[in-house]
Amino acid sequence: MLLVHFVVVLYIQFTSRNTIEKLRSTSCTSASHTVLFTLASYMVGLEGQLRQLQDIASCAQPLTSFNPLVIPTTNGRRYLSILSSLYEIPKAMLSRSHHSLRALSRTGRALAVRIDSPLSQQTVRRKSGPYGYTQAKALVFSKNGEPSDVLQLHTFSISPSISSKSVLLRSLAAPINPADINTIQGTYGSQPSFTSLIGTSSPSVIPGNEGVFEVVSTGDPASPIRKGDWVIPAVAQFGTWRTHAVAELDQVLKIDKEGLRATQAATISVNPSTAYRILRAYGPSTGLGGIGMRPLEVGSGEWFIQNGANSGVGRAAIQLGKLWGLRSINIVRERSSPEETEALKAELISLGADVVVTETQFLSREWRDQLAEITNKGRDQIGLGLNCVGGKSATALARSLSEGATMVSYGGMAKQPVALPVGLLIFKDIRFVGFWLSRWNQQDVAGRKHMINDIVDLIRQGKFQDVPLDEVPWNWDTDISTLAQEVQGGLQGFRRGKGIFVFGDT
Ligand SMILES: NC(=O)c1ccc[n+]([C@@H]2O[C@H](COP(=O)([O-])OP(=O)(O)OC[C@H]3O[C@@H](n4cnc5c(N)ncnc54)[C@H](OP(=O)(O)O)[C@@H]3O)[C@@H](O)[C@H]2O)c1
């Protein structure tokens, strides 16, 4: 047996360059062959070829942290630990080989690994390109339009040598938020710059503002962010709809992943943060004239009212409001049957909503009396309104507020302007303001970190539930039409959950 293997390796010695070229041009069939060829080639002094062999070897594992030139052929143990991390061969398995490796000739060492490798039966997909470049894919658009028309799936390579201030990231999950779709459509308040940084044929944007990544490697071994950590974007319009990314350290924020699911970590930084900021910063007039306002008082049982209560932001506001001792009136749209509507109301009540009403009820003449009943004949004030919708719903929301209250518009789901009776401004002194999380994040970086940690703690303690999710698996072979359709559907109402890309074998 050993003799046969010996002959194989000799064959490799004499056909080195051609063999390697051939191997590079065919897709990988067996990780063990990779191990065999890599080691054998190394042993016969083909160091110069090893970078090319990374391409083949990467069938088993991304090779971003692999520098073949540092492998000492005479040190079996070091050899093994590198192999173990490269090929995901369990260390125990390798250490068994190690005894035989030491006893064997160089040629035999390679073959021992080949024989023992549990990957030898497996067919493994090629994951990196020439010279150890990580193969990545990203959704991109090079002009604005409907997602199904303009999104493309672009394949690109990430260099194994990243700067000391950078990290290489693998995506775990990234939601499809309304703002992402509006960005693609070109209707969002700020537009990212179109660039050719990832080698698209025309300048493009990678959409996706939110998500969570696992750190694959760091440019600096002493970096505060380590391999295996989870990070979320620290900057707006990061471009999360991609399988891998290289980011500067200050573009990401490390989060403590303990007890968190990737889908939870991926959805904290936009919707819960919006609800958190609004509830903690906005509220009724201070009563001193001008536009001064105070936030609702924690633990006071003060009321706020919101439309779009079934949205990600709405659900977060219900839960945070409850946790902070506030009371909420929540407006939702009717479902397709009374039973479904009741089920939705019950769900929001279970999250902590005090009152849930349908939009029809809210827009009816009877609402005024019903509201008076809820607020103890108007003696309890409603000092804050959260407008997610616009149009008639926003007008009715403004009318429901008490004197001196503030209505914060943060969304425009109905795509209709907000019309306000002048009397509300003059006689009721209602304040109408807008809210944009990106601006807050830019202006209060430390506050953002504190808020994210606070929300993560609440999730970990089981006090904060994420929104219902509609998971969209994204693997290496997932095609563009599947991904683009999911994005296109993201703005449709009455969804069973928020679309979220969940990255698998990428
Ligand atoms: N300003 C900011 O900084 C900021 C931050 C976060 C979010 N937002 C905005 O907040 C809004 C909600 O975002 P999200 O991620 O929480 O949403 P989401 O979870 O995707 O849910 C969308 C919500 O919008 C409702 N909706 C859709 N079309 C509607 C219509 N025509 N009339 C009334 N309601 C409609 C849906 O109601 P159903 O459940 O009945 O279908 C659903 O509850 C978006 O406009 C988003 O851009 C703004």
The ligand as an ORCA input file, in Angstrom:
! r2SCAN-3c Opt
* xyz 0 1
  N     -36.921     57.112     10.596
  C     -36.166     56.099     10.966
  O     -35.045     56.259     11.445
  C     -36.718     54.725     10.777
  C     -36.123     53.623     11.403
  C     -36.716     52.384     11.251
  C     -37.828     52.238     10.454
  N     -38.330     53.319      9.815
  C     -39.523     53.254      8.967
  O     -40.555     52.695      9.737
  C     -41.459     52.042      8.891
  C     -41.671     50.635      9.421
  O     -40.461     49.927      9.293
  P     -40.342     48.441      9.880
  O     -39.069     47.881      9.478
  O     -40.691     48.477     11.308
  O     -41.526     47.771      9.057
  P     -41.903     46.259      8.894
  O     -41.578     45.508     10.108
  O     -41.387     45.790      7.591
  O     -43.478     46.371      8.783
  C     -44.090     47.221      7.883
  C     -45.361     47.693      8.516
  O     -45.950     48.649      7.678
  C     -47.334     48.393      7.610
  N     -47.843     48.844      6.323
  C     -47.406     48.472      5.120
  N     -48.101     49.142      4.173
  C     -48.981     49.926      4.819
  C     -49.981     50.828      4.401
  N     -50.206     51.065      3.116
  N     -50.711     51.430      5.351
  C     -50.499     51.195      6.650
  N     -49.552     50.356      7.109
  C     -48.812     49.720      6.191
  C     -47.466     46.905      7.754
  O     -48.732     46.658      8.286
  P     -49.381     45.203      8.239
  O     -48.765     44.486      9.373
  O     -50.809     45.482      8.426
  O     -49.056     44.643      6.905
  C     -46.351     46.581      8.728
  O     -46.801     46.626     10.038
  C     -40.868     52.105      7.501
  O     -41.430     53.194      6.809
  C     -39.401     52.360      7.776
  O     -38.749     52.977      6.701
  C     -37.801     54.551      9.964
*
